[in-house]
Structure formats: C-alpha cells, structure tokens
Amino acid sequence: MEKNKKTIKMDILEKFRELEEEAGSILPNDWLQHDYFDRLTTYEKQVFQQAAAELASIGLVEYDPGIFPELKLTQKGEYLLFYGK
C-alpha cells in the first residue's frame, strides 16, 4: 500500500517525537535516507518532497531537499509535538 502525503508527514513528525528531539535537531541521515527514503517507491518519493515542503511551509520543520534530504525540527514543531501548542 502506497504512503500518502498525510502518512508521510505523520511518519516524519513521529520520528522526531520518538527520538525526543528538540528544536534545531536534524533527523538522523541513516534513518531518513536508508531506513525510510530508500524504501519509498518513485511516486512516494515525490509525495515525500511535497509533504516535507508542506511541513516546512507551516513552520514545523526546516527542509533542505538536497541530494540527501535534511529535516530540522523548529521551535514551533517541538512545541506541537511535546507541548501540544
């Protein structure tokens, strides 16, 4: 079953929560690239780009789509994940 945009957003945010990351923390490249991104289909990789960009547009993460995507948790994202604000 293909992952949709909502599922990918939830996966990203849940990983930050699982790792108990603080604002400014970057998702580990090993997880993001090898355990997650490399396992997505070509279509899902396109959806991932959109999902990450949307999370960035609402200020929950900073997103660098470079060769290896990088996601950094913002203060707003930390508050949402851990304090519900």
RAWOSUL-V130238 format. One record per residue. BURIAL is I if it has 16 or more other ideal C-beta (glycine too) atoms within 10 Angstrom, else O. Layout:
# RAWOSUL-V130238
burial
BURIAL
BURIAL
This chain:
# RAWOSUL-V130238
burial
O
O
I
O
O
O
O
I
I
O
O
I
I
O
I
I
O
O
O
O
I
O
O
O
O
O
I
O
O
O
O
I
O
O
O
I
O
O
O
O
O
O
O
I
O
O
I
I
O
O
I
I
O
I
I
I
O
O
O
I
I
I
I
O
O
O
O
O
I
I
I
I
I
I
O
O
I
I
O
I
I
O
O
O
O
